[in-house]
């Protein structure tokens, strides 16, 4: 697999993780089910950061 394809796949997958975590973190709490045990907002921020770093790396790859 070439490096640009790998970089784009990492950027796309981390962006999807960030969108999913943002959706899960925005849901209202349900006191009957107990506390949330997964830090969805932290996962969302980490996924966004990885996607931005991957896109910056992709820009460095395509620059002549």
Residue pairs with C-beta under 8 A, 6 or more apart in sequence:
3 61
4 58
4 61
4 62
7 54
7 57
7 58
7 61
8 54
8 58
10 50
10 54
11 50
11 51
11 54
11 55
11 58
14 47
14 48
14 50
14 51
14 54
15 47
15 48
15 51
17 43
17 47
18 43
18 44
18 45
18 46
18 47
18 48
18 51
21 40
21 41
21 43
21 44
21 47
22 40
22 44
24 38
24 40
25 40
25 41
25 43
25 44
29 36
